């Protein structure tokens, strides 16, 4: 069954009712931005939904991953362009900022030889607090009703910055 092709509906079966509209709105937003959805089963997270940026085949091209863990919908945003929307990060509620604070610190900021060569880590401030976090789980959040508008703002901001960077790359 690992080679099975999954559709959005297969993923939505596992998402509780209050989160389905949120997942669908992100799906529509990212389809408009030409991201390609990829649904697969992994050992660590079970069924997951990833959106891959066009023409980029590395993890850097993935804007987010939804996955279900213990019936909790989670979201991971690879915030490659996070410095371009620090205003959005500064507007995050304390509950989301606490999840960022709980993420692993980036080893590369302490010792550049301690992580894989392509690691970039995230170095930023939110309301005066300095964060140097691992790119893998810095922007990994539990999804609940109060967090949804903030997570959507993060996704929109990252998507817009990535598309702008891609357009700039191809127009130079």
C-alpha positions in Angstrom: 0.0 0.0 0.0 2.9 2.5 0.3 2.8 3.1 -3.4 -0.9 4.0 -3.3 -1.9 7.4 -4.7 -3.8 9.5 -2.2 -6.1 12.4 -2.7 -7.0 15.4 -0.5 -10.2 13.6 0.5 -8.1 10.6 1.8 -6.3 13.0 4.1 -9.5 14.9 5.1 -11.0 11.7 6.4 -8.4 11.8 9.2 -9.0 15.5 10.0 -11.6 16.4 12.6 -14.5 18.5 11.5 -13.4 21.8 13.0 -10.1 21.7 11.0 -11.4 20.5 7.6 -12.3 24.0 6.4 -8.9 25.3 7.4 -7.1 22.5 5.5 -9.3 23.1 2.5 -8.6 26.9 2.5 -4.9 26.3 2.6 -5.2 23.8 -0.1 -7.0 26.3 -2.4 -4.5 29.1 -1.5 -1.5 27.0 -2.4 -3.0 25.5 -5.5 -3.5 29.1 -6.8 0.2 29.7 -6.0 1.0 26.6 -8.2 2.2 24.4 -5.3 1.7 20.7 -5.9 0.1 18.7 -3.1 1.7 15.4 -2.2 0.0 13.0 0.2 1.9 10.1 1.6 2.2 7.8 4.6 5.3 8.1 6.8 6.4 6.0 9.8 6.8 8.9 12.1 3.7 10.9 11.4 1.3 8.7 9.5 -0.7 10.3 6.7 0.7 13.7 5.8 0.0 16.4 3.2 2.9 18.4 1.8 2.9 21.2 -0.7 5.9 21.4 -2.9 6.9 24.6 -4.6 7.2 24.3 -8.4 10.6 23.6 -9.9 12.3 22.9 -6.5 13.0 19.4 -5.5 14.6 19.8 -2.1 13.0 20.2 1.3 13.4 24.0 0.8 10.7 23.8 -1.7 8.1 22.5 0.8 6.2 25.3 2.3 4.3 23.2 4.8 3.3 19.7 5.9 0.1 18.8 7.7 0.1 15.6 9.7 -2.0 13.9 12.3 -0.4 12.8 15.5 -2.6 11.4 18.2 -5.6 13.0 16.4 -3.9 16.4 16.7 -3.5 18.2 13.4 0.0 19.7 13.2 1.5 22.1 10.6 5.1 22.7 9.7 6.1 25.7 7.7 9.5 25.9 6.2 10.0 29.7 6.7 12.9 30.2 4.3 12.0 33.9 3.9 10.9 34.5 7.5 13.0 37.7 7.7 10.8 39.3 5.1 7.7 39.1 7.3 8.9 39.8 10.8 5.8 41.9 11.4 3.7 38.7 11.0 5.9 36.8 13.4 5.7 39.7 15.9 1.9 39.6 15.8 1.8 35.9 16.7 -0.1 35.1 20.0 1.9 33.9 23.0 0.6 30.3 22.5 2.3 30.1 19.1 5.4 32.0 20.3 5.7 29.4 23.1 5.7 26.6 20.5 8.5 28.4 18.7 10.4 28.8 22.0 10.0 25.0 22.6 11.6 24.1 19.2 15.1 22.8 19.1 17.9 25.4 19.1 19.9 25.4 15.9 23.2 23.6 16.4 24.9 25.4 13.6 24.8 28.7 15.3 26.8 27.2 18.2 29.2 25.1 16.0 28.9 25.3 12.2 30.3 21.7 11.8 27.4 20.2 13.9 24.7 20.1 11.3 24.3 19.1 7.7 25.9 21.4 5.1 22.7 22.9 3.8 21.4 23.8 7.2 20.4 27.4 7.4 18.7 27.7 10.8 16.5 30.6 11.7 17.7 33.7 13.5 15.1 36.3 14.4 13.4 38.3 17.2 9.8 38.3 18.4 8.9 41.1 20.8 12.5 41.5 22.0 13.2 37.8 22.4 16.0 36.4 20.3 15.5 33.0 18.7 18.0 30.8 16.9 16.0 27.8 16.0 16.3 24.6 13.9 14.8 25.0 10.5 13.1 21.6 10.8 10.8 22.3 13.7 11.0 26.0 14.4 7.6 26.7 12.7 5.9 23.5 13.7 2.5 24.1 15.4 -0.5 22.4 16.8 -3.6 23.6 14.9 -6.5 24.9 16.9 -9.3 27.4 16.2 -7.5 30.4 17.8 -4.2 29.7 15.9 -5.8 29.3 12.4 -5.8 32.9 11.3 -2.2 33.4 12.5 -1.0 30.2 10.8 -2.8 31.2 7.6 -1.0 34.6 7.7 2.3 32.8 8.1 1.6 30.6 5.1 0.4 33.5 2.9 3.5 35.5 3.8 6.0 32.6 3.1 4.2 31.7 -0.1 4.2 35.3 -1.4 7.9 35.7 -0.6 8.8 32.4 -2.3 6.9 33.3 -5.4 8.5 36.8 -5.5 11.9 35.2 -5.2 11.2 32.6 -7.9 9.9 35.4 -10.2 13.0 37.5 -9.5 15.2 34.5 -10.3 13.6 33.8 -13.6 13.5 37.4 -14.7 17.1 38.2 -14.2 
